[in-house]
Amino acid sequence: MTPESAPPLLLLTRPRAQSQRFAEAARAACPPHTALIAPLTEIVMLPIAPEALDGAVLVFTSVNGVAAVAGLPRRGGQEAWCVGPATAAVARATGFAVRQSGGDAAHLLADLRTTQPEGPLVHVRGRHVACDLAATLAREGMTIRAVVAYEARAVPWGAAVMPTLAVAARVVAPLFSPRAAEELAVRLAGAVPAGLQIVAISPACADRLPAELRAHATTADRPDADAMLRAVADALSQAARKP
């Protein structure tokens, strides 16, 4: 099989566990392809004092936040606002009384403003965020603070990743955050695969790409996992049709 006739390469750059879940979903829902899991970062949990969450309505903007507090003691049925369906499903399975928002920070901010949950809010977040939700709502008078519970630390690619990308005729790379866009740009500087197609989860993510990569980018119609899977399926279909 020549490189031109080989199935498209799906480059998955999220932390390994998340990339593996997406690879499984893509294997079932997308056209034939080969998956290459090459994380740009890995999630490291940080210590949290359990009392920091006492009596609070928790706000989760990723499944990592839920995982960070899953083992901490808490009252049964503690209320949690979740950014979208994937985070909500994990929080519900962990035992939280879940309120689900529309899939991105803008929807979550709007829901919290409208609902005004009783009691203090605690946003369980990573060290790096695209939207400082707690700071935004605190400026508007809501009682909310942030607890930094995890961070994404850059990890080097294995020696085989760049050679694999160099010989691939078609590469589809989904990106799930602005930080991932920035990091991918660093890794591919001066070595952009000829058949690269990037799928960004949001305009904010796509905007972090330099011009040479943004020219290869499309954006999902919604900032959630289902929309990303549909956009990746479409990109893989187009890649497979190219001569």
Helices and strands as residue ranges (DSSP letters): G 3-5, E 9-12, H 16-29, E 34-37, E 41-45, G 50-53, E 57-60, H 63-69, E 79-82, H 85-94, E 97-100, H 105-115, E 121-126, H 133-139, E 144-154, H 161-167, E 171-175, H 178-187, E 196-200, H 203-207, H 211-214, E 217-219, H 225-241
